[in-house]
Amino acid sequence: MSRALAKLELAFRAEVGARLFTVLAWLPSRRVLHRVHTSHPEQYPVGGEKSVQVAAGWLRQCVEEGKPFLGADRKAVREVFIDHVVIDRLGCGAVINLPVPAGGRVVGVINLLDAEGVYDEDSVRRAEKLAPAAAPALEALVRKLEGASRCC
């Protein structure tokens, strides 16, 4: 786990709050999101991958258009995430997904989850200010992971 991402988690928790915090690197060659940081390694281990088949609209919004996603309630979480049962068990019913841009493309997504109703548009604005700080670590991880997938 990157020290930079661990420090960033603390900043997000202080500014916006989160029961569950994960960072996923976008690997375009395989069209998957690869988990590189997590606050809950038992439920969401580093190295785990999410297929982008979860919700096409979500992929378009976050990864292709680089726009954040706000799911303010359990209904929104259920509609987008296949793992909504685990999310609910952790006491989470709201999510903010923040694309991390670098070099004109999205290199990853930061995921903040908390109790239903905790997040709103103001939460998204505050979180968006912190997201660019993840770019250097994510760019390096994407280069490493994409290189590894090509070589073997």
FENFEN-V423465 format. One record per residue. N is the residue number from 1. RES is the residue in one small letter. BURIAL is b if it has 9 or more other ideal C-beta (glycine too) atoms within 8 Angstrom, else e. Layout:
# FENFEN-V423465
n: <N & N>
res: <RES & RES>
burial: <BURIAL & BURIAL>
This chain:
# FENFEN-V423465
n: <1 & 2 & 3 & 4 & 5 & 6 & 7 & 8 & 9 & 10 & 11 & 12 & 13 & 14 & 15 & 16 & 17 & 18 & 19 & 20 & 21 & 22 & 23 & 24 & 25 & 26 & 27 & 28 & 29 & 30 & 31 & 32 & 33 & 34 & 35 & 36 & 37 & 38 & 39 & 40 & 41 & 42 & 43 & 44 & 45 & 46 & 47 & 48 & 49 & 50 & 51 & 52 & 53 & 54 & 55 & 56 & 57 & 58 & 59 & 60 & 61 & 62 & 63 & 64 & 65 & 66 & 67 & 68 & 69 & 70 & 71 & 72 & 73 & 74 & 75 & 76 & 77 & 78 & 79 & 80 & 81 & 82 & 83 & 84 & 85 & 86 & 87 & 88 & 89 & 90 & 91 & 92 & 93 & 94 & 95 & 96 & 97 & 98 & 99 & 100 & 101 & 102 & 103 & 104 & 105 & 106 & 107 & 108 & 109 & 110 & 111 & 112 & 113 & 114 & 115 & 116 & 117 & 118 & 119 & 120 & 121 & 122 & 123 & 124 & 125 & 126 & 127 & 128 & 129 & 130 & 131 & 132 & 133 & 134 & 135 & 136 & 137 & 138 & 139 & 140 & 141 & 142 & 143 & 144 & 145 & 146 & 147 & 148 & 149 & 150 & 151 & 152>
res: <m & s & r & a & l & a & k & l & e & l & a & f & r & a & e & v & g & a & r & l & f & t & v & l & a & w & l & p & s & r & r & v & l & h & r & v & h & t & s & h & p & e & q & y & p & v & g & g & e & k & s & v & q & v & a & a & g & w & l & r & q & c & v & e & e & g & k & p & f & l & g & a & d & r & k & a & v & r & e & v & f & i & d & h & v & v & i & d & r & l & g & c & g & a & v & i & n & l & p & v & p & a & g & g & r & v & v & g & v & i & n & l & l & d & a & e & g & v & y & d & e & d & s & v & r & r & a & e & k & l & a & p & a & a & a & p & a & l & e & a & l & v & r & k & l & e & g & a & s & r & c & c>
burial: <e & b & e & b & b & b & e & b & b & e & b & b & b & e & b & b & e & b & e & b & b & b & b & b & b & b & b & e & e & e & e & b & b & b & b & b & b & b & e & b & e & e & e & b & b & b & e & e & e & b & e & b & e & b & e & e & e & b & b & b & b & b & b & e & e & e & e & b & b & b & b & b & b & b & e & b & b & e & e & b & b & e & e & b & e & e & b & b & e & b & e & b & b & b & b & b & b & b & b & b & b & b & e & e & e & b & b & b & b & b & b & b & b & b & b & b & e & e & b & e & e & e & b & b & e & b & b & b & e & b & b & e & e & b & b & e & b & b & b & e & b & b & e & e & b & b & e & e & b & e & e & e>
